[in-house]
Amino acid sequence: MTYEAFLQLAETRHSCREFTGEAIEEAEIEKILAAARLTPSACNSQPWRIAVVTEPEKKEKVALALQDDGMNPYVAKAGAFLCLYPNGAAMKKRDNPKHPDDHFVKYDVGELCAYITLAAETLGVASLIVGWVNPQKVNEAVGYEGEYTCDLVIALGKSAEAKLPRKIRKPMDEIAFS
């Protein structure tokens, strides 16, 4: 891939706020998950599980759980949900008193989200990282009874947005310095 192709991908990927309600094809989900599987992580810990929600009744339950307290109204018509369950894995123990238990899970999950959303974009699948989550309600909606907590959900679907908003970004000198 060229830099220009990547830059075009970065410029077109955005957080979708209006989905059509159209289902996502199983083959598309499989391709997105194949890319997610390749996400790097600290010490190759791969500290996550992903609940894939595509069944209509379960999708509706997850959407309602995400809309708790009037939040996230735009997820109602998502075509699928990927519910992320970080498993709290720590980096390998080291005999260094300054860094005995470095936890990098939140950084690893951030990178996982980037891989998922960028892979989705290449397939024409819109995405939205939902950061406000009621973990208990999402667990109930998914039917998850494990020991981990759903911290993030990625809504996937076909975009109903007629025109993408122009990305407004800070000038380079406001984000990078030497």
HELIX and SHEET records of a PDB file:
HELIX    1   1 TYR A    3  THR A   12  1                                  10    
HELIX    2   2 GLU A   26  ARG A   37  1                                  12    
HELIX    3   3 ALA A   42  ASN A   44  5                                   3    
HELIX    4   4 PRO A   56  LEU A   66  1                                  11    
HELIX    5   5 ASP A   68  GLY A   70  5                                   3    
HELIX    6   6 PRO A   73  VAL A   75  5                                   3    
HELIX    7   7 VAL A  105  THR A  122  1                                  18    
HELIX    8   8 PRO A  135  VAL A  142  1                                   8    
HELIX    9   9 MET A  172  ILE A  175  1                                   4    
SHEET    1   A 4 TRP A  48  VAL A  53  0                                        
SHEET    2   A 4 ALA A  80  PRO A  86 -1                                        
SHEET    3   A 4 LEU A 152  GLY A 157 -1                                        
SHEET    4   A 4 ALA A 126  VAL A 130 -1                                        
END                                                                             
